[in-house]
Amino acid sequence: MATRIVQMALNQQQLELIDRTVASGVAADRAALVRHALRRYAARHLPPQDTNVRPDASARPNVAVG
């Protein structure tokens, strides 16, 4: 899977919400939470991928949040 860099501009309230969500144990850090959210969004809104291609399980989007 190709590496994709996602750049997000968040306001203070959004960062606080992300930090509270991370503190509740949903994810290890901000980047992990964003990756989780992107995967959930993709699963619901994007067409299914070709089932003959197995994505590398270690491949993760490179996400910088802050």
ABEGO torsion letter per residue (X at the ends): XBBBBBBBBBBAAAAAAAAAAAAAGABABAAAAAAAAAAAAAAAABBBBBAABBBBAABBBBBBBX
